[in-house]
Amino acid sequence: PDVRQAERRLAAATARIGVATAELYPDIRLGGSIGATGLLADFGEPATHAWSFGPLISWTLPSGGARARVRATEAGADAALAQFDNTVLQALREVQTALSRYAQDLDRLHLLEQAQQQADLASAQNRRLYQGGRTPYLSSLDAERTLATADMTLANAQAQVSQDQLQLFLALGGGWEAAAGRTDPTAAR
């Protein structure tokens, strides 16, 4: 889940509370103007100068509707907060699952590495015994098959650990694409 997006939605909902609350208070503006009026021949004379200055106050009297809008935006912010909490919990759950899977598969990989080493040792010993004439060829062939199976299982476990690392990276917020507009700082060197 996109925690940043949920946080931005929460921030927007919280900002809307401020906007709705601000509508309960008066809006005060100061204005002014300077100008000249009159005939062109009299231009520049004090009688042709005009100016004005004054406040403009507008106020929507607090009413049930304005207060209801504030309560509605507060309810929207509460919903956004609940959605944010849910998103964070889901993200934590995904990270926990990915970490658990990664740890289990890493332990399995270490055990399979040990098993592969043992199969390699057994295969080498069986090969020497066969070459010395002490065991039949079938026994040496069986040890080679066991080694091949251990190699294949180890390769699959290594691939699974790599996939688990990728899932953990994605659960922690990593992504595939570079952000638009960003460039590689080492490319300019």
C-alpha beads as a LAMMPS data file, in Angstrom:
LAMMPS data file: protein, C-alpha beads

189 atoms
188 bonds

1 atom types
1 bond types

-500.0 500.0 xlo xhi
-500.0 500.0 ylo yhi
-500.0 500.0 zlo zhi

Masses

1 110.0

Atoms # bond

1 1 1 0.000 0.000 0.000
2 1 1 1.063 3.551 -0.621
3 1 1 1.569 5.069 2.833
4 1 1 2.695 8.417 1.407
5 1 1 -0.487 8.731 -0.641
6 1 1 -2.645 7.912 2.399
7 1 1 -0.731 10.502 4.433
8 1 1 -1.317 13.152 1.740
9 1 1 -5.053 12.346 1.716
10 1 1 -5.101 12.757 5.504
11 1 1 -3.252 16.090 5.251
12 1 1 -5.721 17.334 2.618
13 1 1 -8.704 16.317 4.757
14 1 1 -7.178 18.092 7.754
15 1 1 -6.592 21.232 5.674
16 1 1 -10.248 21.208 4.617
17 1 1 -11.183 21.486 8.312
18 1 1 -9.201 24.724 8.484
19 1 1 -10.909 26.083 5.383
20 1 1 -14.370 25.241 6.727
21 1 1 -13.533 26.759 10.123
22 1 1 -12.196 29.934 8.498
23 1 1 -15.605 30.476 6.890
24 1 1 -17.006 31.079 10.398
25 1 1 -14.922 34.259 10.818
26 1 1 -15.146 37.642 9.093
27 1 1 -13.145 38.350 5.950
28 1 1 -11.443 41.744 6.181
29 1 1 -9.808 43.372 3.162
30 1 1 -8.235 46.766 2.786
31 1 1 -8.493 48.527 -0.524
32 1 1 -7.407 51.781 -2.006
33 1 1 -7.124 53.618 -5.278
34 1 1 -5.443 56.719 -6.648
35 1 1 -6.458 58.478 -9.817
36 1 1 -6.907 61.720 -11.671
37 1 1 -10.065 63.090 -13.250
38 1 1 -10.797 66.296 -15.071
39 1 1 -9.984 68.136 -18.261
40 1 1 -6.628 67.651 -19.935
41 1 1 -5.866 71.356 -19.536
42 1 1 -6.320 71.056 -15.749
43 1 1 -4.198 67.887 -15.478
44 1 1 -1.754 68.105 -12.598
45 1 1 -3.852 70.577 -10.588
46 1 1 -4.812 69.422 -7.076
47 1 1 -8.475 69.488 -7.986
48 1 1 -7.990 66.695 -10.514
49 1 1 -6.461 64.225 -8.052
50 1 1 -8.701 61.617 -6.491
51 1 1 -7.989 58.888 -4.050
52 1 1 -9.916 56.486 -1.917
53 1 1 -9.073 54.090 0.867
54 1 1 -11.229 51.876 2.976
55 1 1 -11.873 48.494 4.473
56 1 1 -14.148 45.861 3.065
57 1 1 -15.573 43.550 5.665
58 1 1 -17.666 40.566 4.731
59 1 1 -18.905 38.066 7.218
60 1 1 -21.174 35.143 6.801
61 1 1 -22.901 34.951 10.120
62 1 1 -22.234 31.623 11.771
63 1 1 -25.186 29.445 11.052
64 1 1 -26.116 25.843 11.460
65 1 1 -25.055 25.177 7.867
66 1 1 -21.538 26.555 8.369
67 1 1 -21.078 24.591 11.565
68 1 1 -22.438 21.482 9.855
69 1 1 -19.824 21.930 7.105
70 1 1 -17.114 22.037 9.781
71 1 1 -18.475 18.851 11.364
72 1 1 -18.693 17.185 7.946
73 1 1 -15.081 18.032 7.136
74 1 1 -14.036 16.770 10.585
75 1 1 -15.852 13.510 9.851
76 1 1 -14.050 13.324 6.503
77 1 1 -10.729 13.825 8.307
78 1 1 -11.635 11.072 10.775
79 1 1 -12.353 8.753 7.848
80 1 1 -9.034 9.704 6.224
81 1 1 -7.263 9.008 9.530
82 1 1 -8.892 5.584 9.763
83 1 1 -7.855 4.865 6.162
84 1 1 -4.308 6.024 6.941
85 1 1 -4.140 3.772 10.016
86 1 1 -5.419 0.851 7.956
87 1 1 -2.842 1.526 5.230
88 1 1 0.012 1.663 7.753
89 1 1 -1.130 -1.560 9.427
90 1 1 -1.394 -3.293 6.064
91 1 1 2.102 -2.081 5.124
92 1 1 3.505 -3.344 8.427
93 1 1 1.791 -6.687 7.904
94 1 1 3.326 -6.980 4.428
95 1 1 6.804 -6.165 5.768
96 1 1 6.417 -8.646 8.619
97 1 1 5.299 -11.386 6.235
98 1 1 8.150 -10.659 3.825
99 1 1 10.714 -10.654 6.647
100 1 1 9.385 -13.915 8.050
101 1 1 9.445 -15.605 4.652
102 1 1 12.947 -14.301 3.968
103 1 1 14.266 -15.541 7.337
104 1 1 12.706 -18.995 6.890
105 1 1 14.018 -19.395 3.358
106 1 1 17.460 -18.139 4.402
107 1 1 17.593 -20.785 7.163
108 1 1 16.474 -23.403 4.645
109 1 1 19.184 -22.235 2.228
110 1 1 21.896 -22.677 4.865
111 1 1 20.673 -26.200 5.630
112 1 1 20.570 -27.061 1.928
113 1 1 24.109 -25.714 1.484
114 1 1 25.262 -28.092 4.221
115 1 1 23.341 -30.971 2.627
116 1 1 24.896 -30.189 -0.765
117 1 1 28.381 -30.160 0.759
118 1 1 27.700 -33.535 2.389
119 1 1 26.374 -34.936 -0.897
120 1 1 29.475 -33.634 -2.688
121 1 1 31.733 -35.282 -0.106
122 1 1 29.801 -38.575 -0.316
123 1 1 29.939 -38.508 -4.115
124 1 1 33.693 -37.926 -4.107
125 1 1 34.217 -40.746 -1.597
126 1 1 32.026 -43.150 -3.603
127 1 1 33.897 -42.263 -6.779
128 1 1 37.234 -43.058 -5.101
129 1 1 35.862 -46.297 -3.679
130 1 1 34.555 -47.310 -7.114
131 1 1 37.876 -46.443 -8.747
132 1 1 39.608 -48.556 -6.092
133 1 1 37.237 -51.424 -6.843
134 1 1 35.670 -51.475 -3.403
135 1 1 32.050 -50.543 -4.377
136 1 1 29.917 -51.245 -7.439
137 1 1 29.332 -48.601 -10.120
138 1 1 25.643 -48.355 -9.180
139 1 1 26.568 -47.067 -5.720
140 1 1 28.803 -44.364 -7.254
141 1 1 26.067 -43.456 -9.744
142 1 1 23.510 -43.184 -6.932
143 1 1 25.815 -40.788 -5.042
144 1 1 26.170 -38.659 -8.220
145 1 1 22.377 -38.571 -8.586
146 1 1 22.018 -37.481 -4.953
147 1 1 24.584 -34.714 -5.557
148 1 1 22.744 -33.535 -8.692
149 1 1 19.459 -33.434 -6.762
150 1 1 21.117 -31.482 -3.932
151 1 1 22.588 -29.011 -6.464
152 1 1 19.189 -28.484 -8.079
153 1 1 17.440 -28.047 -4.724
154 1 1 20.115 -25.572 -3.620
155 1 1 19.735 -23.552 -6.839
156 1 1 15.960 -23.408 -6.332
157 1 1 16.461 -22.268 -2.730
158 1 1 18.879 -19.542 -3.863
159 1 1 16.309 -18.338 -6.395
160 1 1 13.627 -18.309 -3.686
161 1 1 15.839 -16.258 -1.349
162 1 1 16.444 -13.768 -4.171
163 1 1 12.706 -13.543 -4.770
164 1 1 12.139 -13.061 -1.027
165 1 1 14.672 -10.212 -1.005
166 1 1 12.778 -8.568 -3.843
167 1 1 9.434 -8.972 -2.038
168 1 1 10.958 -7.478 1.110
169 1 1 12.322 -4.541 -0.886
170 1 1 8.901 -3.905 -2.404
171 1 1 7.164 -4.243 0.983
172 1 1 9.538 -1.636 2.417
173 1 1 8.427 0.839 -0.262
174 1 1 10.884 0.191 -3.065
175 1 1 9.683 0.476 -6.627
176 1 1 10.612 -0.454 -10.154
177 1 1 10.496 2.909 -11.902
178 1 1 12.612 5.965 -11.282
179 1 1 10.555 9.012 -10.377
180 1 1 9.698 11.246 -13.329
181 1 1 12.079 14.144 -13.780
182 1 1 14.868 12.641 -11.696
183 1 1 18.207 12.023 -13.280
184 1 1 21.122 9.887 -12.239
185 1 1 23.621 12.180 -10.457
186 1 1 26.529 9.980 -11.582
187 1 1 25.523 10.223 -15.257
188 1 1 26.801 13.801 -15.567
189 1 1 30.300 12.848 -14.424

Bonds

1 1 1 2
2 1 2 3
3 1 3 4
4 1 4 5
5 1 5 6
6 1 6 7
7 1 7 8
8 1 8 9
9 1 9 10
10 1 10 11
11 1 11 12
12 1 12 13
13 1 13 14
14 1 14 15
15 1 15 16
16 1 16 17
17 1 17 18
18 1 18 19
19 1 19 20
20 1 20 21
21 1 21 22
22 1 22 23
23 1 23 24
24 1 24 25
25 1 25 26
26 1 26 27
27 1 27 28
28 1 28 29
29 1 29 30
30 1 30 31
31 1 31 32
32 1 32 33
33 1 33 34
34 1 34 35
35 1 35 36
36 1 36 37
37 1 37 38
38 1 38 39
39 1 39 40
40 1 40 41
41 1 41 42
42 1 42 43
43 1 43 44
44 1 44 45
45 1 45 46
46 1 46 47
47 1 47 48
48 1 48 49
49 1 49 50
50 1 50 51
51 1 51 52
52 1 52 53
53 1 53 54
54 1 54 55
55 1 55 56
56 1 56 57
57 1 57 58
58 1 58 59
59 1 59 60
60 1 60 61
61 1 61 62
62 1 62 63
63 1 63 64
64 1 64 65
65 1 65 66
66 1 66 67
67 1 67 68
68 1 68 69
69 1 69 70
70 1 70 71
71 1 71 72
72 1 72 73
73 1 73 74
74 1 74 75
75 1 75 76
76 1 76 77
77 1 77 78
78 1 78 79
79 1 79 80
80 1 80 81
81 1 81 82
82 1 82 83
83 1 83 84
84 1 84 85
85 1 85 86
86 1 86 87
87 1 87 88
88 1 88 89
89 1 89 90
90 1 90 91
91 1 91 92
92 1 92 93
93 1 93 94
94 1 94 95
95 1 95 96
96 1 96 97
97 1 97 98
98 1 98 99
99 1 99 100
100 1 100 101
101 1 101 102
102 1 102 103
103 1 103 104
104 1 104 105
105 1 105 106
106 1 106 107
107 1 107 108
108 1 108 109
109 1 109 110
110 1 110 111
111 1 111 112
112 1 112 113
113 1 113 114
114 1 114 115
115 1 115 116
116 1 116 117
117 1 117 118
118 1 118 119
119 1 119 120
120 1 120 121
121 1 121 122
122 1 122 123
123 1 123 124
124 1 124 125
125 1 125 126
126 1 126 127
127 1 127 128
128 1 128 129
129 1 129 130
130 1 130 131
131 1 131 132
132 1 132 133
133 1 133 134
134 1 134 135
135 1 135 136
136 1 136 137
137 1 137 138
138 1 138 139
139 1 139 140
140 1 140 141
141 1 141 142
142 1 142 143
143 1 143 144
144 1 144 145
145 1 145 146
146 1 146 147
147 1 147 148
148 1 148 149
149 1 149 150
150 1 150 151
151 1 151 152
152 1 152 153
153 1 153 154
154 1 154 155
155 1 155 156
156 1 156 157
157 1 157 158
158 1 158 159
159 1 159 160
160 1 160 161
161 1 161 162
162 1 162 163
163 1 163 164
164 1 164 165
165 1 165 166
166 1 166 167
167 1 167 168
168 1 168 169
169 1 169 170
170 1 170 171
171 1 171 172
172 1 172 173
173 1 173 174
174 1 174 175
175 1 175 176
176 1 176 177
177 1 177 178
178 1 178 179
179 1 179 180
180 1 180 181
181 1 181 182
182 1 182 183
183 1 183 184
184 1 184 185
185 1 185 186
186 1 186 187
187 1 187 188
188 1 188 189
